[in-house]
Amino acid sequence: MNYSISLQTMLEDAQRMDVMLHQKRTLTKSMCDGVMVTQHGKTYLSFCSNDYLGLRNNPPQQQVTGAGASRLVTGNHPAYARLEALLAMMKGTEAALVFGSGYLANLGTIPALVGKGDLVLMDRFSHACMIDGVRLSEARWMRYRHNDMEHLQTLLETHRAKHRYCLILTETVFSMDGDRAPLTEIHRLAEAHDAWLMTDDAHGFGLPAPYPNPAAIQMGTLSKAVGVMGGYVAGSQALIDHLVNHARSVIFSTALPIAVVEASTAALQLMQSELERGERVMRYAAYVTDALILPPAQSAIVPIIIGENEAAFAVQERLKGRGILVSAIRPPTVPNGTARLRVCLSAAHSEAQVTELVEALREITVKR
Ligand SMILES: Cc1ncc(COP(=O)(O)O)c(C=O)c1O
């Protein structure tokens, strides 16, 4: 077996096979008006929509009309191309593909890349939807200790050569800890062992990042900092063409409503023109960690580790009593003995509101 097959070679092989079997799919821009569909400037009477009752044109629905079909049938409104071009530009990649949600992006992408006989190595703190995607792929999988590069290296040295492809998965910013993955080191290890790196940027997108993301496969969501709904993968054109043909959550799921796609485009444009929002939230996070003498903030998420479940819950309730909502996160979401408050800051907070939180936390945690 040739162990040094690169991602590009795999994508080219899969594409050759799709063409040979006459099953290569491409996305066609479609504009739907009732049962009429316009593609490439020509209007057709469509029998492709799943709008069985004709309710898509019902007045109350017109604000958020459903797409009526999957993107490969007639759901691929030109609004998708605009959103994907903008995403690719912001991510610095050749192309991007939008999915129905971040969960669906991971669920579709991972099994499109690896399967039986392949190996997935993932950070122990990776999100449930990465785990679900890996399970669906039927690849062998192992988790390395959180951000522990020595452990990742050992797993690569011990297991990589026994498998065809190897995919390394990590979040860029971890959802429960707010810390960042050491992407440069992970990428170096991936290169040294002919493994592919895929990142989940659900909690990083929109915030100033310390360095560019070197991953060939960059997944993210439009439901957090973007504030809408949907997921995406950004990468090479070959990767995106491959996903259009092999990511089952795109192929076999209805496209997002056009209004949702357009809302994401508008939010991304704001994100770009108002970079100050990302800077402000990072300033707030730094203020909270400084004031409470915590490790420096790396993202908009500041964990305050309390330890015991009951104690974390008690702090949550006391904050609530003062009109402040902060979630207490307990096992199994986080490891035993590390129950915590998960403070999520937003550019929509005012400085006075952040100060109010800090003062309440100081009082409550001192009195505890
Ligand atoms: C790290 C991570 N990835 C993916 C997702 C899923 O994204 P979505 O809510 O868009 O399905 C989440 C959501 O909680 C997440 O935290």
The ligand as a Gaussian input file, in Angstrom:
#p B3LYP/6-31G(d) Opt

LIG

0 1
 C      -17.348000      23.390000      17.756000
 C      -18.689000      23.327000      17.121000
 N      -18.801000      22.816000      15.877000
 C      -19.979000      22.741000      15.255000
 C      -21.140000      23.148000      15.866000
 C      -22.438000      22.996000      15.159000
 O      -22.805000      24.174000      14.515000
 P      -24.337000      24.474000      14.187000
 O      -24.961000      24.931000      15.450000
 O      -24.275000      25.495000      13.116000
 O      -24.931000      23.181000      13.719000
 C      -21.090000      23.688000      17.154000
 C      -22.331000      24.149000      17.810000
 O      -22.512000      24.132000      18.990000
 C      -19.827000      23.774000      17.799000
 O      -19.718000      24.280000      19.039000

